[in-house]
Amino acid sequence: MITVTIDTLRADHLPMYGYPRPTSPFLDKLASRGIVFEKAFSASSHTAPSHASLFTSLFPSEHGVRKNGDRLDESIPTIATEMRAAGYRTGAFSSVGWLRQIGQGFENFTANHSGYTRGDHLINRALTWLEKTPKDDAKFLWLHFFDVHEFQEMQGADTPLVSDPDYAAAKTALENDSASPPDWERILQEEHGVPPRWAKRILPQLINSVDDYDARIRYVDSQLERLDQALPQFCASEKTRWFVTSDHGEGLLTGGRMGHGRYLHHEQLHVPLIYYAADLEEPGTRVPQLVRLVDLPATIADAAGAAWPQGKGYSLLGLTRGDTSQYPIRLNLAQRRPASTKRLKLGWTEGEVLTLHDAEKRYILRTDAPDLFFDRASDPFETRPLSPTDHPEAALWQQKAVEEWERVQNAKSASTNPASTNPRYREQLRALGYIE
């Protein structure tokens, strides 16, 4: 069982989600023989809270991991603890060390404590673990790639990504296959929704940023292909199941928004989700229904024949067979990380921020600022908020959002040991800009 999270990967930069560039040839092949969930959404636009949610089936206020560096209480079951209890050997290979703070249940957790680990080194370490683990043992492997993230070349990285020949090859392959520059400008404006007032001034820089972003995706894809090719040496590849997703998306000037963590808009929360198994009844299926990453633990446990605590999430496997009866979810909830003093000076909204949304409509509840409501049918890039008087459904959405806010606020937070004060991780978090 392999679970992959590609940090900061928005869904619409993969061809299987309609992207015109060949950023992920290996994942495309996996998806063509697997299942693609077209509308998968995360519980946060920040790394640690989102990962904690997709490990526990809890939302950030429920599991208590609100920002990078927070520790997940050891009493909370994770998919790793349950897989280990089911007899699986559990190995985690993370590009950043502080995700160890939410990694209970992994008998092996490998990560740097200073810089990030680039993708080829990550795969090398995973292959070493597989080589040392008996071939017949059931294995649960989690891989976290940070190469697509904007701060991947931070001080202390094991070696710069640009020095990796595999990255150079991925970049060259993408450049040779990509759209011509004039057409690319049009695509970026239409698909990314760059505000017209910014287009002429910032479009060249955006093209460079997107070129680099896409090349990094292609690089991670090549490393996953390298893992796949090596798997028959270490396990029965015909029994291997893959789950590939991301923790959150990235702005890339959609609606004028850059980065992630500050916002809870579509491009920040819409993530890829691919499931592959050799014995699928309907390979190549696409699931159009909205699904949540908080339901990934129940799905992994279901696929592995392992137990998962009753009432925590729903398995998505029924949807892969066209059965929607066991998946009653129609809305996704996501929470923003708290705003630090530094972020408030950069224009972040004070107070708590959460969103409740489906695939088309989004209500953003803000405790210290006016709420926002968007209808993607008429405003696909979510730039024109509607008031309750502008849209007949806004008041109903507000009521639902308030109910969800009260529910998660009443949940007991289990965060008791923030790791951001731990010197072991402080410099890494500071290098990424996560602490001051």
N, C-alpha and C positions, 0 to 999 in steps of 0.2 A: 504494500500500500504506500503510494507516494503522494504527498501533498506539497504543492509548490505555491508560494506567495511571491509574486514579482512586485516589489514595492513601487508604488506610484504609477502603476500601469492603468491608464484609462482604457475602457473597452474599445472605444472607437478608433484606436490606433492599431487594431489587428484586422487583417483581411476578412476573417470569419464574421466580423461585425461591420463589414462594408468599407473598410479602409482601402484606398486604391494602391497603396504601396505594399510590396511583399516583405513586411517586417517579421513574419513568423512562419516560415515554410514548414518547420517541424511541427509546431502547434497546429497549423492548418491540417496537416496529415492526421494528427491525433484527433482533431475535431471531426474530420471527415469520417473517421471510424468510431467516433464516440458520440457524446451528447453536448450540445452547446445550449447553455441557458442564456437567452437573449437579453433578459432584464434582471440581472443580479445586482444587488446593492449592498454596500457595506454599512456598518453602524457608526462609523466615524470617518472623518477625513484626516485622521492623525494615526500614526503607525501603531503605537502600543495599544491604545484603546481598541482599535479595530481588530488587531490580532487577538487581544484578550477576548473579544466578543466571538470571534470565529473559532476560538478554542473552547469556550464555555457555554455558548448559547445565551449569554447574558448581555444586557446593554451596559454602556459605560458606568452609569450611576449605580447599577446593580452589582457589577463586579469590582467597582472602585478604582479601576485603572483609568484615570482621566487624562493623563499626559505621559509622554515618553519619560521613562525612568521610574514610574510608579511600580510597586510590587503587587502581584496578584497573591491574595491570601492563600496559603497552602491548603486550607480546608475546602477550597472550591474545586470540584471535579473538573478536569479538562479532558479533551479527547485523548491526550497522551496518557493520563492516568488510567483511563478506562481501557485503552488498547493494551497497555502494559498488564492490567489485571486480567485481560482476556488471553494472555500468553504471548503477546507480540513483543519482539525486541524493538525498542524505541530509540531512534537516533535523530537528533536535530542539528542542523548546520545553518547557522545564521550569519549574515553579513555584518551584523552589529552585536556587540556584547550585551547591551542592556536589555535585549529581548530575553535573555536568560531569566530575568525577573518575572516573566510570565510563563516560564518553560517547565513547570513541575510536571513530572510524569515521564520525562525523557531520561533514560538511563545514561545516555551519552548526549551532551550538549556542547558543541564545538563552536567557538566564536572568538574573535579578537576583543580585547578590552580597551583598545585605543582607537585605531582607525577602522575602516570597513574592509571586509574581505571581498575581493572581486570574484566574479563568477567562476573563472577557471580554477582558482584555488579552492573555492567552495566545493566544486565537483570532485576535485582531487581528494579532498578530505572525506567526502561522502563515499567515494570508491574505496578508500582505505578502510573505512568502517565496514563496508559491505564485504570486503575481502576477509576481514577478521571474524565476521559473523557466519556461523554455519549456514550453508546454502539452504538446508531444509527448514530452518527456523522461519516462522512468520515474522515479517518486519514491517514496522511503521516508520517511514522516513519523511521528515519535514525539511524542506529547503527554503530558505529566505534569501532572495536576491535583492541587492541594493543598487545595482549598477544603473538602473534607469533613473534613480533619484537625483535631484539637482545638486546635492552636496556630496556626490559619490567620490569626488577627488579631494576630500577634506584632508587636512594635515594628519599624518599618522596612518594613512592607508598603507596596506602591506606593499603594494606596488601600484603605480598609476595605471588606469585602464588603457590609456592611450599607448602604453608600452607593450600591450598584449597583441601578438600577431593575429590572434583570433578576432580581436576587435577591428583591426585594420582590414582583415578579410571581410568581415561583416559589413563594414562601412562601404568598402569598394563594391561589394555585391549589390548593396542597396542603391548606391549612386548609379550603377550601370542599369538598374531596372526601374528607377523611379521616373515619375512624370517629368515633363519638360518644365523649366522654371516659369514660363508665362502661365501655363495651365496650373502649375502648383500654386501660384499666387491666387488664382481664382478659387481653387479648391479650399485653400486656407481661409479665405474670406467667407466663403459660403458655409464650410463645414465647422469652422471654429468661431464664427460670429465675431470677428474683430470689429469693434465699433468704427464706423466710417471716418470719424474725426481722427482716429489713430492709424488708420490703414497705411496712408502714404508715409507717415513719420516713422512707424515702427515695424512695418512689414518686413523689411530686409533682416532686421534682428530676429524677428519671429521665425522667418524661414531658416535661419541658422540654428535657432534653438530647436525647432522641430526636426531638422535634419539630424542633429545630434541625438535628440530623444529617440527618434526612430532607429538610428544606428545602434543605440544601446539595447533597444528591444531585440533587434536582429542578433546582437551578440549573445544575449541571454538565451535566446532561442537556440543558437548553435551549441551552447553549453548543455542545454537540456537534451538535445539530440545526441551529444557525446555520451551522456549518462544512459540514454535509452540503448545505444549501440553496445554499451558495456554490460548491461543488465544480465544477459544470458549466462555470463560467467559466475554470477553471484546468486541468482534466484531463478525460479521458473517464470520466465517472462510472459508466458501465456496466462499466468495467474495474476500478473501485476495489474493493479488498478491505479489510475492517475486522477487526482483532482488538482486542477491548475486555476489559480485565481490571483487577485491582488488585494491589498489592504485598503486602497483608495485610489482615486484618480489624480489628475493634475490640471491646473487652469489653462496654461498655454494661450492666454488671452481670450478664451471663450467668454463673451459678454464683458470683456475688459478685465477679467480676473486672472491673476497669475498665482502660481504656487498652489499650496493646499494647506489645510489646517484651519485657515481663517473662515472658509466658506463651507456651506452645505448644499451646494447646487448640484445639478445633474452630472456635470463633468467631473465633480469631486467624488461622487459616490457610486457612479455606474462603473462596475468592474467586470472583467471577463470571468466566466466560470465554465470550465470544461471538465467533463467526466469521461474517462475512457476505461473500458474493460473488454477483454477479448471475447467474452461470452454475452455481450449485449444482444438483446432480442431484436432491437431496431437500431443498428448503428447508423450514424449520420442524422439522427433526430435533432430537431431544434425545438426548444421549449420556449414559447412566447410569453408565458405567464410571469409576472413579477415574482422574484424569490429573494430571500434575505441570506446574507452570509452567516447570520446567527443560527441558521438551520444547517450549516455545514457539519457540525459535530454529529448530530443525529443521522445525517446522511452517510458520513464516513463509517459510523458504527454499524449502520444498517448494511452497508456494502461489505463490511468485514465480518458480519455475524457477531459483533460485540454488543455488550449492553450499553445503554445510555440512560441517564436518569429520566424517569417518566415525567412528562410535562415540560421538559426543557427542549424546545425546538421541535421541528417536524422533519422527517426524512423527505428528501426531494425525489427519491427513486421512483415513487409512483408516477410522478410527472413524466419521467422518461419513457413510461409505457402508455402515456395518455390518460392516466387515472388521476383526476383532480380531486377525488372525493376525500382523500386523506391529507390534503394540504389546503387549509381554510384561509391562508394568509392572502390579503389583498393590498396591504399597505406596509411600508418600511419606515422604521424610526431610526434616526441618526442624531448624535449629539456632538457638538463642537467641544474641543478641548478648552479649558479655562484660559482666559486672557491674562498673561503676565503683565507686569508694569511696562516692560519693554514693548510688548505687543500693543498695549493701549496707546503708547506714544506713536506707534506706527498706524494708528487709525482703527484698530480692532474695536468692535462693539463691547461695551462692558456687560457684565452679567452672564447669565446662562443663555445658550442658543441651542435649539433643537429643531429638527424638521420632521414632519410627517408627510409622506408623499406616496403617490402611485406612479405609474409610468408617465402620466401627463400633467398632473396637478401637484403642486408643492406648497405646503404651508410652513413658514419658518416662524417659530415662536421665539421672541426675544424678551427677556425679563426687564431689560433696561433700555429698550428702544422699541419703536413701533414694529409690529409684526409685518411680515411680508407674505404675499400670496401670488403664485404664478400659475399660468395656464400655458403649457408648452404647445398646445394646439395652435395658439395664435402668437406665442412668444417663445420659440424653440430654444433661445439662448438665455431665457430668464433674466431679462433686463428691464421689464416694465411691470412692476408690482401692481396688483389690483387691490382695491379696498373692498370691504363688504358691500358697499353700494355699487361697486363696479361689476361684481360677479355674484349671482344668486347663491352660489355654493360656498362662498367664502366664510360665512358665519358658521355653517355646519363644520367646515374644516377646522375653524378656530376652536370649536367645542371639542372636537376629537383630539386636537393637539394639546389642549389644556388638560384633558383627561389623561393622556399619555404622560405629560409632564408631572402631574400629581402622582401617577403610579410609580415612575422611576425615582421621583424624589422621596417617596415613602419607602423605597427599597433600602435595605440595610447595606451600607457601604462596608466592604471588607478590606479596604486599603489601609493597612496599618504600618507599613514599612516602606516609605518612599525611598527608592534607590537613587534618586537624584542627589542625595546627600552622601552617597557612598563614593569615596575617592576612586574606587575601582572603575566607575563609569563616568565620573564627573567630566573629565577632559573630553571624552568622546561625545557626550551630550552637548558640551559647550562648543566643540568644533562644528557640530551640526546646527548650532544656533538655537538649541532647545532650552538651554538654561543660560542665565546671564553670568 
